[in-house]
Amino acid sequence: MTINKNMTRKKFTSDLYFFARCPEHDTIKPYALRYQPDDDLPRTNFVAEKREIEVRDVRDWQDDLDFDRCGFKIMPFQTSMHHDEYTDAKKIKEVYLPELRDRVQSALGAAHVYVLDYAVRSRSAAFPYSEGPQREDVAYQPIHMAHIGKCRSAFILPVANLVCVDMTVDEATRLINYLYGKDATQVLKAPWHIVTVWQPLRGPVRDWPIGVCDASSVAHDDDTLASDIVFPDHYTENVQVHYSPKHKWYYVSEQQPHEALLFKTVYDKVLGCPHGSFPIKSDRKECAPRESIDTRILVSFAKLDPFPFARDDGFCSLNHL
């Protein structure tokens, strides 16, 4: 494989899509519909802009990166799952997720962890799509748009690429209230995080790796904007991200399956790391298409004995909000 020499340096450039700074959103909240409306209502009022970013290799900078400040770190994690088993949802639920839950609890010293949802992604040769909606016959794709939180690729933009944050603080709080009902007050009294664990299914990753932004480099009041994701019978709220030259972006070069990237979405009522996938400017024709799994997890430090039982199994809970 021919690799751009910049891959071996401390910094190189790539691109991501960001939410454009539009005056109309001073008064009109951004939205995206996850269904086809009957009338002429546009499916979204998002406006994206493609911007060049400078990317640093975590391996070269990790001595300067503090998890509590930057919001992300490499978490060694060796699962007993094999590459060809990630098409089996039952095995993921019964083997992979319990192993991951235990590893996150140990890595963060948490009192309790609860898996919210996961997505297995396998890049199609057609990604990024140049036009039209995401096809239903392909798997979840990488997301080339910076975001904080969960985002389905290609349903918002033809290019399917936007930096964002998975959920707002209010949405995360509402989720905890939904899950724990009358016991939610006790859970919310102690520190809590919602984190994402991103893990390649094979490596080394040289095709559309995930990039994360140092949370401390983001001025959330100026650089982020809440948006509604609307389903036929409910809505959720996530966070769109504006471009800023002050943002510091990182990735893990040559990432292997045993190297999970753990990053915060919301922590102690503060927004965490914007993230998104970007192309490496090399001869990607010789790269194996990226395959990965990303999992969202609620992490609680509430020392409750016993810990309250969540009202749902997590795989449906987000769809009820």
Secondary structure, 3 states (H helix, E strand, C coil): CCCCHHHHCCEEEEEEEEECCCHHHHCCCCEEECCCCCCCCCCECCCEEEEEEEEEEHHHHHHHCCHHHHCEEEEECCCCCCHHHCCCHHHHHHHHHHHHHHHHHHHHCCCEEEEEEEEEEECCCCCCCCCCCCCCCCCECCCCEEEECCCCCCCCCCCCCEEEECCCHHHHHHHHHHHHHHHHHHHHHCCEEEEEEEEECCCCCCCCCEEEECHHHCCHHHHEEEEEEECCCCEEEEEEECCCCCCCEEECCCCCCCEEEEEEEEECCEECCCEEECCCCCCHHHCCCCEEEEEEEEEECCCCCCCCCCCCCCCCHHHHC
